[in-house]
Amino acid sequence: MISPVTADGDVDEEGVRQVVDHLAEGGVDGFMALGTNGEGPSFSLSQRQRLVEIAVEQARGRVRVYAGIGATSVSESIELGRDSLERGVDGVVAHLPPYFPLVPEEMVAFYERLTQRIDGPLFIYNMPPTTHMSIPIESLEQLSKNPRILGVKDSENDLERLKKLIDTFRGRSDFAVFVGPAVLGAEVLAYGAGGVVPGSGNLVPRLWQRLYAAARAGKAEEARELQERLNRVARAYQGGRTLGQGIAALKAAMAAKGLCRPAVLPPLRPLSEEEQRSLREELATLGVV
């Protein structure tokens, strides 16, 4: 889930409520607040706590709510994890602390430390584009033996790795595999992934729910057609942009739907008026706005 903010960088509480309603009404099974598209690490601790509080309150049990607790400081991740669970989230999601390169033994020790200090469900978040580290599948298999670790969201855009990951945990009802790269959604769902966590799900949640249902039902042609349509939507705001610029464009797209402001948190910058106008026109041709 994106994180609506004001031009001054405060949490846009009304925007958060509108986006939560939009996702719930769009049929999603759950959403992750304060992840990558949610600009989680750019918020202050108190802002993250407030956003989670609003999201849980607005969800009203209609959908599951997960909170990203990734941070450079392990102590901050622990505090965020405890606070988020106290506020009622269904689980917390942690990527590796960026800055220092970690070896596999250090990665495992990090997640074990979190489970020792956070009393609740934890999901691992493998996000090499921002952490610049890939968690080995062997390390994930080791961590899966911890009863407090319920699964992984893997955002490594490597189909062979993802298939190996799915194969590793196939038949394991105690460890879920969720996939981040939206472009691989139909393929990984058909292969057995537990779900996908797509940024474009903010814009068109109903389309993603249809793709999920088609893939689960073995309707390959329908799933492929929906995937192609969703890829066009994603290219409209991601094409030719960096990860951060793509987040700003996604915010602008959500603003075009009247769901929030186009503001982002520093160091990201919002799209210019001209860029926003061009994006609105492209989204209109795709029937998104």
C-alpha positions in Angstrom: 0.0 0.0 0.0 1.2 3.5 -0.8 1.4 6.0 2.1 -0.6 9.2 1.5 1.2 12.3 2.8 0.6 16.0 2.8 2.9 18.5 0.9 4.6 19.1 4.3 5.4 15.5 4.8 2.8 14.6 7.4 0.7 11.5 7.3 -2.5 12.3 5.2 -4.9 10.6 7.5 -7.9 11.0 5.3 -5.9 9.8 2.3 -4.8 6.7 4.2 -8.5 5.9 5.0 -9.5 6.4 1.4 -6.8 4.1 0.1 -7.6 1.4 2.7 -11.3 1.5 1.6 -10.3 1.4 -2.0 -8.2 -1.8 -1.5 -10.8 -3.5 0.7 -13.5 -2.7 -1.8 -11.2 -3.9 -4.6 -11.3 -7.4 -3.1 -7.7 -7.8 -1.9 -7.0 -10.4 0.8 -4.6 -8.1 2.6 -2.2 -5.3 2.2 1.3 -4.3 3.5 1.6 -0.9 4.9 5.0 0.9 5.0 6.7 -1.4 2.5 8.8 -0.1 -0.4 5.9 1.5 -2.3 4.8 2.8 1.1 8.1 4.7 1.6 8.4 3.0 5.0 12.0 3.9 5.9 11.4 7.6 5.0 8.9 8.1 7.8 9.8 9.0 11.4 9.0 6.3 14.0 6.0 8.2 15.4 4.6 8.7 11.8 4.9 5.0 11.1 3.1 4.1 14.3 0.3 6.5 13.5 -0.1 5.3 9.9 -0.4 1.7 11.1 -2.9 2.7 13.7 -5.1 4.4 11.1 -4.8 1.6 8.6 -5.9 -1.1 11.1 -8.7 1.1 12.4 -10.0 1.7 8.8 -9.6 -1.9 7.7 -12.1 -2.9 10.4 -11.3 -6.6 9.9 -12.3 -6.6 6.3 -8.8 -7.4 5.1 -5.6 -8.5 6.7 -3.1 -5.7 7.5 0.7 -6.3 7.6 3.2 -3.7 8.7 6.6 -3.2 7.2 9.2 -2.7 10.0 12.3 -2.5 7.9 14.9 0.0 9.2 18.7 0.5 9.4 18.5 0.2 13.2 17.6 -3.2 14.5 16.3 -1.7 17.7 13.9 0.5 15.7 12.6 -2.6 13.8 12.0 -4.3 17.1 10.1 -1.3 18.5 8.1 -1.0 15.3 7.3 -4.7 15.4 6.1 -4.6 18.9 4.0 -1.5 18.5 2.4 -2.6 15.2 1.3 -5.9 16.8 -0.1 -4.1 19.7 -2.1 -1.9 17.3 -3.7 -5.0 15.8 -1.8 -5.9 12.6 -1.9 -9.5 11.4 1.8 -9.8 11.0 5.0 -7.7 10.6 7.4 -7.8 7.6 11.1 -7.1 7.8 13.8 -6.6 5.2 17.4 -6.8 6.0 18.9 -3.7 7.6 20.7 -1.9 4.7 24.1 -0.2 4.8 26.4 -3.1 6.0 26.8 -6.0 3.7 25.8 -9.2 5.5 26.9 -12.8 5.1 24.2 -15.5 5.3 25.0 -16.3 9.0 24.4 -12.6 9.9 21.1 -12.6 7.9 19.9 -15.6 9.9 21.0 -14.1 13.2 19.2 -10.8 12.4 15.8 -12.6 11.9 16.3 -14.8 14.9 16.9 -11.7 17.0 13.7 -10.2 15.8 11.7 -13.3 16.7 13.3 -13.4 20.2 12.1 -9.8 20.8 8.9 -9.5 18.8 6.0 -11.7 20.1 4.0 -12.3 17.0 4.0 -13.4 13.3 6.9 -12.3 11.2 7.5 -12.4 7.5 10.8 -12.1 5.8 11.2 -9.5 3.0 13.9 -10.3 0.4 14.4 -6.9 -1.4 17.8 -6.7 -3.1 16.9 -3.5 -5.1 17.0 -1.6 -1.8 19.1 -3.7 0.6 21.6 -4.7 -2.1 21.6 -8.2 -0.6 19.9 -11.4 -1.6 18.8 -13.8 1.1 19.9 -17.3 0.1 17.2 -19.9 -0.2 19.1 -22.1 2.1 19.0 -19.4 4.8 15.2 -19.1 4.2 14.9 -22.8 4.7 16.8 -22.6 7.9 14.7 -19.7 9.2 11.4 -21.5 8.2 12.0 -23.9 11.1 11.3 -21.0 13.5 7.6 -21.1 14.4 7.2 -17.3 14.5 8.4 -16.9 10.9 5.4 -17.6 8.7 6.7 -16.9 5.3 8.6 -14.7 2.8 7.9 -11.9 0.4 10.5 -12.3 -2.3 11.0 -9.3 -4.6 14.0 -10.6 -6.4 13.1 -10.4 -10.1 14.6 -13.8 -11.0 12.0 -16.4 -12.2 14.3 -19.4 -11.8 15.0 -18.4 -8.1 11.4 -17.9 -7.5 10.5 -21.3 -8.9 13.2 -22.9 -6.8 11.8 -21.0 -3.8 8.3 -22.3 -4.4 9.6 -25.8 -4.9 11.5 -25.7 -1.7 8.4 -24.9 0.4 5.8 -26.7 -1.7 3.5 -28.6 0.6 4.6 -26.6 3.6 1.4 -25.1 5.1 3.4 -23.4 7.8 5.5 -21.2 5.5 4.0 -19.1 2.8 5.8 -17.8 -0.4 4.6 -14.4 -1.6 6.2 -12.8 -4.7 6.9 -9.1 -5.3 7.7 -8.7 -9.1 4.2 -8.0 -10.5 5.2 -8.8 -14.1 5.7 -12.5 -13.0 2.3 -12.7 -11.2 0.4 -15.0 -13.5 3.4 -17.4 -13.9 4.3 -17.7 -10.3 0.7 -18.1 -9.1 0.2 -20.9 -11.6 3.5 -22.5 -10.4 2.2 -22.5 -6.8 3.1 -19.2 -5.1 0.9 -18.3 -2.2 0.2 -14.8 -3.5 1.6 -11.7 -5.1 2.2 -8.3 -3.6 2.0 -5.9 -6.6 2.5 -2.2 -6.5 -0.1 -1.7 -9.3 -2.6 -3.4 -7.0 -2.9 0.0 -5.4 -4.4 1.3 -8.7 -6.4 -1.7 -9.9 -6.9 -4.1 -7.0 -10.0 -5.7 -8.7 -8.0 -6.6 -11.8 -5.3 -8.3 -9.6 -8.0 -10.2 -7.7 -9.4 -11.5 -11.1 -5.9 -12.6 -12.1 -5.4 -14.4 -8.8 -8.7 -16.2 -9.2 -8.0 -17.2 -12.8 -4.5 -18.5 -12.1 -5.8 -20.5 -9.1 -8.6 -22.0 -11.3 -6.1 -23.0 -13.9 -7.5 -20.6 -16.5 -4.2 -19.9 -18.1 -5.4 -17.9 -21.1 -7.5 -15.6 -19.0 -4.7 -15.1 -16.5 -2.2 -14.3 -19.4 -4.6 -11.7 -20.8 -5.1 -10.0 -17.5 -1.3 -10.1 -16.9 -0.7 -8.3 -20.2 -3.3 -5.7 -19.3 -1.7 -5.2 -15.9 1.7 -4.9 -17.4 0.5 -2.0 -19.5 -0.8 -0.3 -16.4 2.5 -0.7 -14.7 4.5 0.5 -17.7 2.4 3.7 -17.7 3.9 4.8 -14.4 7.1 2.8 -14.1 8.4 3.0 -17.7 11.8 4.7 -17.9 11.8 5.7 -14.2 13.9 4.6 -11.3 12.3 2.8 -8.3 11.8 6.1 -6.5 10.5 7.9 -9.5 8.1 5.1 -10.1 6.8 5.4 -6.5 6.2 9.2 -7.2 4.4 8.3 -10.4 2.3 5.7 -8.6 1.3 8.4 -6.1 0.4 10.7 -9.0 -1.7 8.0 -10.6 -3.5 7.4 -7.3 -4.1 11.2 -7.1 -5.6 11.1 -10.6 -8.1 8.6 -9.1 -8.9 11.1 -6.3 -7.6 8.8 -3.6 -4.7 10.9 -2.2 -2.3 13.7 -3.0 0.7 13.2 -5.4 3.1 14.2 -2.6 6.1 11.9 -1.6 8.6 12.1 1.2 12.2 13.4 0.7 14.5 12.4 -0.8 11.9 11.5 -3.5 10.3 14.3 -5.5 6.8 14.4 -6.9 6.1 14.5 -10.6 5.9 17.9 -12.3 2.5 19.2 -13.3 3.3 18.3 -16.9 4.3 14.8 -16.0 1.2 14.3 -14.0 -1.0 15.5 -16.9 0.8 13.2 -19.3 0.3 10.3 -16.9 -3.4 11.0 -16.4 -3.9 11.0 -20.2 -2.1 7.6 -20.5 -4.0 6.1 -17.7 -7.3 7.4 -19.2 -6.5 5.5 -22.4 -6.1 2.4 -20.3 -9.4 2.9 -18.6 -7.7 3.3 -15.2 -8.9 6.8 -14.4 
